[in-house]
Amino acid sequence: MPPEPKTRSAHRWGEITPQMVLVPSVIVAAIYVIGFTIWTFWISLSTSTLLPDPTYAGFGEYAKLWGSKRWTVAYQNLFIFGTLYVLGTLLVGTLLAVLIDQRVKFESIWRTIYLYPLAISFIVTGTVWRWIFHPNTGVELALHDMGWAAAKFDWITDRDLALYVVVITGIWHASGFAMALILAGLRSVDGDLVKAAQIDGASMPRIYRKVVLPTIWPIFIAVTVVLLQFAIKTYDLVVALTQGGPGVATTVPAIVVYDLMFQRGQIAQGAAAAVMILVALAAVLIPYALWMAVQKRKEGARHG
């Protein structure tokens, strides 16, 4: 029996109500993201200095930016930091997830401990780790107080090692996040696969390496993408930990953007630097979005 007109109308109204509620938020978000992105790009092509000036001046600020030694060092630092940060976080997160997956006692307590760093802001994380690494307040001072007067642990003030202090701190902060997602993936693996491998005589390390971890590779890609966008946007962690120093040893692109726009009054060049960060983010997120669309299409085709 077909539904009554009033019932159909109520049903249709119920379907479109959620979309109507979301419309204002979508419009505001579109203006905020797309509108300000276009504005920033235009400012990067302008003659702006202390204040925005929309007069067109071409791509000269981009050429000056890439001719700047500080910017190229910042981009090199971002590449080194991003690579080590992502690989280190995935490695530690996977190790923690595999250990917790062994149904250890007090599992919820261990999960909470490993996730705890994620609840701390980058500013607090950077400040605490600066105390630990600084020779006047941290490990070196403790070793001296214990009698090892020759002990030296001054990575944070060493130009060649300071960037690795940022990497270690970043890994400590993000490993719990990676662990949580990878553990969820491990728990979703079909138990029959593991049992079949055990019947074939495979050891547990081999089962994880050959069966379990390859099964959850989409989760590794998702975690990698999230960590990469964390790395590209890194600002407050570095500021709290090293202030970008010593010298420019730990300077990252976001610090250069802030310095150009709010310290040196070079708004056009700062906007050009911000656009370059956006390009780096797009280089990570667009391929991932395309890959997700392809996977969804394959999944849809597989299920008819």
N, C-alpha and C positions, 0 to 999 in steps of 0.2 A: 504493500500500500504506500503510495507516494506521500512524503511529509506535507503537512499543512503549510500554506504560504508564510504564516507568522513564524512557524518553526524554522523554515528555510532562512528567513530574514535574520532571526536570532542567531542561527548557526553561522551565517556569513559574517554578521557583526562580530561574533566571537572570534572568527578567524582573523579579521583585519585589525581588531583592537590592539593586539601586541605590536603590530607594525606601526600603527599610528602613535602609540606611546613612545616608540623609539625614534620617530622622525625628528623631533627637536634636537635630541642628542646627536643624531647623525649629521644634521645640518651644522650644528655648532662645531663638531669634530672636523667636518670637512673644511669649514672656514679656518679653523685653528691650524690644521695640518697643511692643507693645500694652499690656502690663502697666504699664510706666513712663509711657506716654502717659496712661492712665487715672488713674494716681496723680498725675501733674503737674496734670491738669485738676481733680482733686478738691482738691488743695492750693491751686489758684488760687481756689477757692470757700470756702476755710477762713479761720480767724483766725490762721494761722501768721505768726510774726514771725522770731525768731532760730532757733527749732526748729519742725519740722513739728507742727501741731496740727490734727487732722482735724475739729474742730468746724465745722459748716456756717455760713457767713456770707453766702451769696448772691453776687451779681455786683458787689459794691461795689468790689473791687480793679480790675476792668476799667474801671469808671467813673473811678476815680482815675488809672489808667494813661493813659487817653485825655484826661484833663484836665491831664496833665503836659506842659509845654512841651518838655521834653527828649525825651519819647517821640515827640511829633508831629514834632519836628525830625529825630529818628532815622529815622522812617518816610519823611519827605520826602527825606532823604539817600539812603535805600535805593532809592527810586523813581528819583532822578536817577542815582545810581551804576549801578543795574541796567540802566537804559535805555541809557546811554552805553557801559557796559562790554560789553553784548551786541552792540549795533550796531557798536561799534568793533572788537571781536574778530572778528565775522563779516566785516567789511570787510577788515581786515588779513589774516585767515586766508584769505579767498577770493583776495585779490591774490597772496599767497605761493603758494597752490596753483596758480593759473593760470600764474604764472611758472615754477614747477617743472615743470608739465605740458608745457612747451615742449621737453622732453627736453634740458635743459641739461647741460653737462659736470659731472662730479663731483656728480651729483644726490643720491647717498646722503649726501655730506658736508653739502650744504645742508640736507637734511632733518634731519640730526642737529643742526646748529646751531640751526635753528628750533625743534626739539623740546626743546632743552636747558633752557630756562627751566622747562618742566614738571617736570623732575627736581629742581628746587630748591624747598625748602619755602617756604611763605608768610612764615615768620619771617625766613629768610635774605634772601628777596627784598625784604621791607619794610625790613630793616635796611640793605641795600646802597643801595636807592633813597633812603632817608632821608639817607644820607651825600651822595648826589649832589645832592639838592634842597636840603639845608640850607645857608644862607648861610655858615656857619663852616667847612664841610668840603667843599663840592661845587663846582658850576659857578661860583658867584659868587666864591668864594675864588680859583679858578684864573684867572678873568678879571682879578681885582685883581692877582694875582701877575704877570700878563702885561702890566700897565700900564694896563688899563682901570679906573681907580679909580671911575668913575661907574657902572660896570656893576651891574645889579641883577637877581637871579634868586632871589627869596625866596617863591616860590609856597607852599611848605610852611608858612610862618608867616603867610600871608595868609588871613584868614577867608573871603574870596570865592573864592579859587583853590585852597585846600588840598584840597577834594574832587576837583578835577580831577587832582591829583597821584595820588590813589588810583586814579582811573579809568585814567590812563596806565599806572601800574604794573600794574594788573590786566590790561589789554590786552596788555602785554608778556609777562606770565606765561602767558596762555591762548591767544595767537594760534597757537602751534605746535600745540596740541591741535586747534583748529578747522581749521588747514591740513591736518593728517594725515587727518582724516575727509573733508574736502571733496576732497582730492586722490584719495583712494580712490574717491569718487563720480565724479570726472572720468574716472578710468581705467576705470570700469565702463560708460561711455556707449558705445552701439553706434557703431562707426567708420563704418558705412554712412550714419548720419544726417549726420555731419560731411562725408563725401564728397559726399553729395547737395546739401548747402548750398553746398559749394565749387563744384560744377558749375553751380549757379544763380548763381554770381558773388558770393556774400556774402563779406565780409571776415572775418578771424578774430575781431576784437572783436565784430562783429555776430553771428557764429556762437555765440560764448560767451554773448552777452547774450540771444539769441533762441532758441537750440537747446539748448546744453549745460547752462547753469546752470538753466533751468526744468526740465530733465529730472531733475535731482537734488534737487528741492525737498524731498522727505522727509528728506534728510540735513540740510538747513538747519534743518528743524523739530526734529530730534533734537538737533543741536548747540545750538540756542536753548534748549531745555528744560534741557539739562545746564548751560549757562552761567547760566541763571536760578537754578537751585538752588544753584550756586556763589555767586552774588551774594547770595541771601537769607541764606545761612549765613555770609557773610563776617565774620570776627572777627580772626583772627591777623594777617592782612595789614594791617588798619587799626591794630591795637595796635602792631605793630612799626614802622609807618611814621609815624603821627601821634599815637598814643595817644588817638585820638578828637578831638583838638583841631586848631587852637587854639579854646579854649572848647568848644563842641559842634559845631563846623563840620563834622567828619567822623565824628561819632558815628553808629553804626548800631545796629539793634535788638539784635543779639547782645551788644554791649558793655553796653547798658542792662540786659539780663538778668543778666549776670555781676555788674554793679555792685549791682543790687537784691538779689540772692540772697547774694552773698559779701562785699560791702563794707558795705551798709547794713542787713543783717539784716531785709529785707522779703521774706521767702520767698514769701508769697502773691502779692504784686504781681509779683515776678520770675517766678513760675510762670505768671501771667496773660500776661506779656510773651512767655514761651516758647510758650504756646499760640497767641498771635497770629502768631508766626513759623511755627508748624506750619500754621496756617490759610493763610498766604501760600504755603507750599510745596505744600499740598494744592490751592490754586487753580491752580498750575502743573501738578502731576503728574497730578491726576485727569482733567482734560480730555485730557491727552496719552494717558493709559492708555485712555480711552474711544475716542479717535481711532484708536489702534493696534488696538483690538478691532474697530472698524468696518472698518478697512483689511484686517485679516486675514480677516474674514467675506466681504468683497467678493472678496478673492483666492481664497478657497476656492470661492465661487460661480462665479467665472470659470473655474476649473479643474475644475468638476464635483464 
